[in-house]
Amino acid sequence: MDWLIDPSLQEYCEMTQEFEPCVRQALSKVLAWVFFVYSMVGTLVSIYVIGFFMVTGITVFDDGKRRYMPMRLKISYVLVMFYVFPIFYAAFIKDILSMSNRRKKREPEYTVVIES
C-alpha cells in the first residue's frame, strides 16, 4: 500500500484512528491513474483517427465516403483532433471502431474477366 498511501500518513491515520486523510489520498491517486490511462488511450485513438484520415481521407464523421475538403478544413480537422479528441473520444467510440468497416463496405469491388 506504500504506492497508494504515504507511509507517514498511514502511520498517522493508524495512530489517531482518523482514516479520512488516508482514504482521500488513496482515492486521489486512484483517480489520477484512471485519468492518466483514459488520456493515454485517447491519445492513441487520436493518432489512429488522424492516421486513418491521412491515409484514406475519411474522417470520423463521414459515412465511409471520401468527401472534398479544402486544405484549411483539413488542417483544422487535424488540429482539433490532436487537441480535443483525446478528451471526448469516448462519445465517438462506436464510430471509431466502425471506421475501417464502413470504408470497406463503400469500396467498389472490381471483377477482372480474362478472355482468351
ROSE-4610 file (N, C-alpha, C; in Angstrom, 1 decimal, always signed):
// ROSE-4610
residu = [M/M/M/D/D/D/W/W/W/L/L/L/I/I/I/D/D/D/P/P/P/S/S/S/L/L/L/Q/Q/Q/E/E/E/Y/Y/Y/C/C/C/E/E/E/M/M/M/T/T/T/Q/Q/Q/E/E/E/F/F/F/E/E/E/P/P/P/C/C/C/V/V/V/R/R/R/Q/Q/Q/A/A/A/L/L/L/S/S/S/K/K/K/V/V/V/L/L/L/A/A/A/W/W/W/V/V/V/F/F/F/F/F/F/V/V/V/Y/Y/Y/S/S/S/M/M/M/V/V/V/G/G/G/T/T/T/L/L/L/V/V/V/S/S/S/I/I/I/Y/Y/Y/V/V/V/I/I/I/G/G/G/F/F/F/F/F/F/M/M/M/V/V/V/T/T/T/G/G/G/I/I/I/T/T/T/V/V/V/F/F/F/D/D/D/D/D/D/G/G/G/K/K/K/R/R/R/R/R/R/Y/Y/Y/M/M/M/P/P/P/M/M/M/R/R/R/L/L/L/K/K/K/I/I/I/S/S/S/Y/Y/Y/V/V/V/L/L/L/V/V/V/M/M/M/F/F/F/Y/Y/Y/V/V/V/F/F/F/P/P/P/I/I/I/F/F/F/Y/Y/Y/A/A/A/A/A/A/F/F/F/I/I/I/K/K/K/D/D/D/I/I/I/L/L/L/S/S/S/M/M/M/S/S/S/N/N/N/R/R/R/R/R/R/K/K/K/K/K/K/R/R/R/E/E/E/P/P/P/E/E/E/Y/Y/Y/T/T/T/V/V/V/V/V/V/I/I/I/E/E/E/S/S/S]
num = [1/1/1/2/2/2/3/3/3/4/4/4/5/5/5/6/6/6/7/7/7/8/8/8/9/9/9/10/10/10/11/11/11/12/12/12/13/13/13/14/14/14/15/15/15/16/16/16/17/17/17/18/18/18/19/19/19/20/20/20/21/21/21/22/22/22/23/23/23/24/24/24/25/25/25/26/26/26/27/27/27/28/28/28/29/29/29/30/30/30/31/31/31/32/32/32/33/33/33/34/34/34/35/35/35/36/36/36/37/37/37/38/38/38/39/39/39/40/40/40/41/41/41/42/42/42/43/43/43/44/44/44/45/45/45/46/46/46/47/47/47/48/48/48/49/49/49/50/50/50/51/51/51/52/52/52/53/53/53/54/54/54/55/55/55/56/56/56/57/57/57/58/58/58/59/59/59/60/60/60/61/61/61/62/62/62/63/63/63/64/64/64/65/65/65/66/66/66/67/67/67/68/68/68/69/69/69/70/70/70/71/71/71/72/72/72/73/73/73/74/74/74/75/75/75/76/76/76/77/77/77/78/78/78/79/79/79/80/80/80/81/81/81/82/82/82/83/83/83/84/84/84/85/85/85/86/86/86/87/87/87/88/88/88/89/89/89/90/90/90/91/91/91/92/92/92/93/93/93/94/94/94/95/95/95/96/96/96/97/97/97/98/98/98/99/99/99/100/100/100/101/101/101/102/102/102/103/103/103/104/104/104/105/105/105/106/106/106/107/107/107/108/108/108/109/109/109/110/110/110/111/111/111/112/112/112/113/113/113/114/114/114/115/115/115/116/116/116]
x = [+0.8/+0.0/+0.9/+2.2/+3.0/+2.9/+2.6/+2.4/+1.1/+0.2/-1.1/-1.2/-0.7/-0.8/+0.7/+1.0/+2.3/+2.5/+3.6/+3.8/+3.6/+4.1/+4.0/+2.5/+1.8/+0.3/-0.4/+0.0/-0.6/-0.4/+0.8/+1.1/+0.2/+0.1/-0.7/-2.2/-2.7/-4.1/-4.3/-3.3/-3.5/-3.4/-2.5/-2.3/-3.5/-4.1/-5.2/-6.6/-6.6/-7.8/-8.7/-8.1/-8.8/-8.3/-9.2/-8.8/-9.2/-9.9/-10.3/-9.2/-8.0/-6.9/-6.4/-6.3/-5.8/-6.7/-8.0/-8.9/-8.9/-8.8/-8.7/-7.5/-6.3/-5.1/-5.2/-5.7/-5.9/-6.8/-7.9/-8.9/-8.3/-7.5/-6.9/-5.9/-5.1/-4.2/-4.9/-5.9/-6.6/-7.3/-7.9/-8.5/-7.4/-6.3/-5.2/-4.8/-4.7/-4.3/-5.4/-6.6/-7.7/-7.7/-7.6/-7.5/-6.3/-5.2/-3.9/-4.2/-4.7/-5.0/-6.0/-7.0/-8.0/-7.4/-6.5/-5.9/-4.9/-4.2/-3.3/-4.0/-5.1/-5.9/-6.5/-6.9/-7.4/-6.4/-5.1/-4.1/-3.8/-3.8/-3.6/-4.8/-6.0/-7.2/-7.1/-6.6/-6.5/-5.4/-4.3/-3.3/-3.8/-4.6/-5.2/-6.2/-7.0/-8.0/-7.3/-6.3/-5.6/-4.8/-4.2/-3.5/-4.5/-5.6/-6.7/-7.1/-7.2/-7.5/-6.4/-5.2/-4.1/-4.0/-4.2/-4.1/-5.3/-6.5/-7.7/-8.5/-8.3/-9.1/-10.4/-10.7/-12.0/-12.0/-12.9/-12.9/-13.8/-13.8/-14.7/-16.1/-16.4/-17.8/-18.4/-17.5/-18.0/-18.6/-19.4/-20.0/-19.2/-17.9/-17.1/-16.9/-17.3/-17.1/-16.1/-15.3/-14.3/-14.9/-15.0/-15.6/-14.5/-14.8/-13.9/-13.8/-12.6/-12.3/-11.2/-11.4/-10.3/-9.2/-8.1/-6.9/-7.1/-7.7/-7.9/-8.7/-9.7/-10.5/-9.8/-8.9/-8.1/-7.1/-6.5/-5.6/-6.4/-7.6/-8.3/-8.8/-9.2/-9.6/-8.5/-7.3/-6.2/-5.8/-5.8/-5.6/-6.6/-7.9/-8.9/-8.8/-8.5/-8.4/-7.2/-6.1/-5.0/-5.3/-6.0/-6.2/-7.5/-8.6/-9.8/-10.2/-9.9/-10.4/-9.9/-8.7/-8.3/-9.2/-9.9/-10.8/-12.2/-12.7/-14.0/-14.2/-13.1/-13.2/-14.2/-14.5/-15.5/-16.9/-17.2/-18.5/-18.6/-17.5/-17.4/-16.8/-16.8/-16.1/-16.7/-18.0/-18.7/-18.3/-18.2/-17.8/-16.4/-15.5/-14.1/-13.9/-14.6/-14.5/-15.0/-16.0/-16.5/-16.0/-14.9/-14.4/-13.8/-13.0/-12.5/-13.5/-14.5/-15.6/-16.4/-16.7/-17.5/-16.8/-15.5/-14.7/-14.7/-14.5/-14.5/-15.9/-16.9/-18.3/-18.5/-17.9/-18.1/-17.2/-16.1/-15.2/-15.8/-15.8/-16.4/-15.5/-16.1/-15.3/-15.2/-14.1/-13.9/-13.7/-14.3/-14.1/-13.3/-12.3/-11.5/-11.9/-12.2/-12.6/-11.5/-10.9/-9.9/-10.4/-10.4/-10.9/-9.7/-9.7/-8.6/-9.1]
y = [-1.2/+0.0/+1.3/+1.1/+2.3/+3.1/+2.5/+3.3/+4.1/+3.7/+4.3/+5.4/+5.0/+5.9/+6.1/+7.3/+7.7/+7.0/+6.3/+5.6/+6.4/+7.7/+8.5/+8.9/+9.1/+9.4/+8.2/+7.0/+5.8/+5.6/+5.9/+5.7/+6.7/+8.0/+9.0/+8.5/+8.0/+7.5/+6.4/+5.5/+4.4/+4.8/+5.8/+6.3/+7.1/+7.9/+8.8/+8.1/+7.0/+6.3/+7.3/+8.2/+9.1/+8.7/+8.0/+7.4/+8.3/+9.4/+10.2/+10.7/+11.2/+11.7/+10.5/+9.3/+8.2/+7.8/+7.8/+7.5/+8.5/+9.8/+10.9/+10.7/+10.4/+10.3/+9.1/+8.0/+6.8/+7.0/+7.7/+8.0/+8.9/+9.9/+10.8/+10.1/+9.2/+8.5/+7.6/+6.9/+6.0/+6.8/+7.9/+8.8/+9.4/+9.7/+10.2/+9.2/+7.9/+6.8/+6.6/+6.6/+6.4/+7.5/+8.7/+9.8/+9.7/+9.3/+9.1/+8.0/+6.9/+5.8/+6.3/+7.0/+7.5/+8.4/+9.3/+10.2/+9.6/+8.5/+7.8/+7.0/+6.4/+5.7/+6.7/+7.9/+8.9/+9.4/+9.5/+9.9/+8.9/+7.6/+6.6/+6.5/+6.7/+6.7/+7.9/+9.1/+10.3/+10.1/+9.4/+9.1/+8.2/+7.2/+6.3/+7.0/+7.9/+8.6/+9.5/+10.2/+11.2/+10.4/+9.3/+8.4/+7.9/+7.5/+7.0/+8.1/+9.3/+10.4/+10.7/+10.7/+11.0/+9.9/+8.7/+7.6/+7.6/+7.7/+7.4/+8.7/+9.8/+11.0/+11.0/+9.9/+9.8/+10.2/+11.0/+11.5/+10.6/+10.8/+10.0/+10.3/+11.4/+11.9/+11.5/+11.1/+10.6/+9.3/+8.9/+7.6/+6.6/+6.7/+5.8/+6.3/+7.5/+8.2/+9.3/+9.3/+10.4/+11.6/+12.7/+13.9/+15.0/+15.9/+17.0/+17.9/+18.2/+19.1/+20.0/+21.3/+22.3/+22.2/+22.7/+22.5/+23.1/+24.2/+24.9/+24.0/+23.3/+22.4/+21.2/+20.7/+19.5/+19.9/+21.1/+21.5/+21.7/+22.3/+22.5/+21.2/+20.2/+18.9/+18.2/+18.2/+17.6/+18.3/+19.6/+20.3/+20.0/+20.1/+19.8/+18.4/+17.4/+16.0/+15.9/+16.6/+16.5/+17.1/+18.2/+18.9/+18.5/+18.2/+18.0/+16.5/+15.8/+14.4/+13.5/+13.6/+12.7/+12.8/+13.9/+14.1/+13.5/+13.7/+13.4/+12.1/+11.3/+10.1/+9.1/+9.0/+8.0/+8.2/+9.4/+9.7/+9.1/+9.0/+8.6/+7.2/+6.4/+5.1/+4.1/+4.2/+3.3/+3.7/+5.0/+5.5/+5.1/+5.2/+4.9/+3.5/+2.6/+1.2/+0.7/+1.4/+1.0/+1.8/+2.6/+3.4/+2.5/+1.5/+0.7/-0.2/-0.6/-1.5/-0.7/+0.6/+1.4/+1.7/+1.9/+2.2/+0.9/-0.2/-1.5/-1.7/-1.4/-1.6/-0.6/+0.6/+1.6/+1.4/+0.7/+0.5/-0.4/+0.0/-0.9/-2.1/-3.2/-4.4/-4.5/-4.8/-4.9/-6.4/-6.8/-8.2/-8.1/-8.9/-9.0/-10.2/-10.0/-11.1/-11.2/-12.4/-12.6/-13.5/-13.0/-13.8/-14.2/-15.4/-15.9/-16.4]
z = [+0.0/+0.0/+0.0/+0.0/+0.0/-1.2/-2.4/-3.6/-3.6/-2.8/-2.7/-1.6/-0.5/+0.7/+1.2/+1.5/+2.0/+3.4/+3.7/+4.9/+6.2/+6.1/+7.3/+7.5/+6.5/+6.6/+7.1/+6.6/+7.1/+8.6/+9.1/+10.5/+11.3/+10.8/+11.4/+11.5/+10.4/+10.4/+11.4/+11.5/+12.4/+13.9/+14.1/+15.4/+15.9/+15.1/+15.5/+15.3/+14.6/+14.2/+13.3/+12.6/+11.7/+10.3/+9.6/+8.3/+7.1/+7.3/+6.2/+5.3/+5.9/+5.0/+4.2/+4.8/+4.0/+2.9/+3.1/+2.1/+1.0/+1.4/+0.4/-0.5/+0.1/-0.7/-1.6/-1.1/-1.9/-3.1/-2.8/-3.9/-4.9/-4.4/-5.3/-6.2/-5.7/-6.5/-7.5/-7.1/-8.0/-9.1/-8.8/-9.8/-10.8/-10.3/-11.1/-12.1/-11.7/-12.6/-13.6/-13.2/-14.1/-15.2/-14.8/-15.8/-16.7/-16.1/-16.9/-18.0/-17.6/-18.6/-19.6/-19.2/-20.1/-21.1/-20.7/-21.6/-22.5/-22.0/-22.9/-24.0/-23.6/-24.6/-25.6/-25.1/-26.0/-27.0/-26.5/-27.4/-28.5/-28.1/-29.1/-30.1/-29.6/-30.5/-31.5/-31.0/-31.8/-32.9/-32.5/-33.5/-34.6/-34.2/-35.1/-36.1/-35.5/-36.3/-37.3/-36.8/-37.7/-38.8/-38.4/-39.4/-40.4/-40.0/-40.9/-41.9/-41.4/-42.2/-43.2/-42.8/-43.7/-44.8/-44.5/-45.5/-46.4/-45.9/-46.7/-47.0/-46.2/-46.5/-45.9/-45.1/-44.4/-43.0/-42.6/-41.2/-40.3/-39.0/-38.1/-38.4/-38.9/-39.1/-40.4/-41.4/-42.7/-42.6/-43.6/-43.6/-44.4/-44.4/-45.2/-46.6/-46.9/-48.2/-48.0/-49.0/-49.0/-49.7/-49.0/-49.5/-49.7/-50.6/-50.9/-49.6/-49.3/-48.1/-48.5/-48.4/-48.6/-47.6/-48.0/-47.1/-45.8/-45.7/-44.4/-43.4/-44.0/-43.2/-42.8/-43.7/-43.3/-42.2/-42.2/-41.1/-39.8/-39.9/-38.7/-38.1/-39.0/-38.5/-37.7/-38.3/-37.6/-36.3/-36.3/-35.0/-34.0/-34.4/-33.4/-32.9/-33.8/-33.3/-32.4/-32.6/-31.7/-30.3/-30.3/-29.0/-28.2/-28.9/-28.2/-28.2/-29.2/-29.4/-28.2/-27.7/-26.6/-25.4/-25.2/-24.1/-24.4/-25.6/-25.9/-26.8/-26.9/-27.8/-27.4/-26.1/-25.6/-26.2/-26.5/-27.2/-28.6/-29.2/-30.6/-30.8/-29.8/-29.8/-30.8/-31.0/-32.0/-33.4/-33.6/-35.0/-35.2/-34.2/-34.4/-34.7/-34.0/-34.2/-35.6/-36.1/-37.4/-38.6/-38.4/-39.5/-40.6/-40.3/-41.4/-42.0/-41.2/-41.8/-42.8/-42.4/-43.3/-44.6/-44.5/-45.7/-46.6/-46.0/-46.8/-47.5/-46.8/-47.4/-48.6/-48.5/-49.5/-50.7/-50.6/-51.7/-52.7/-54.0/-55.0/-55.2/-55.4/-55.7/-57.3/-57.8/-59.2/-59.5/-60.6/-61.0/-62.3/-62.4/-63.6/-64.4/-65.6/-66.5/-67.6/-67.6/-68.6/-69.7/-70.9/-72.0/-72.9/-73.3/-74.1/-75.4]
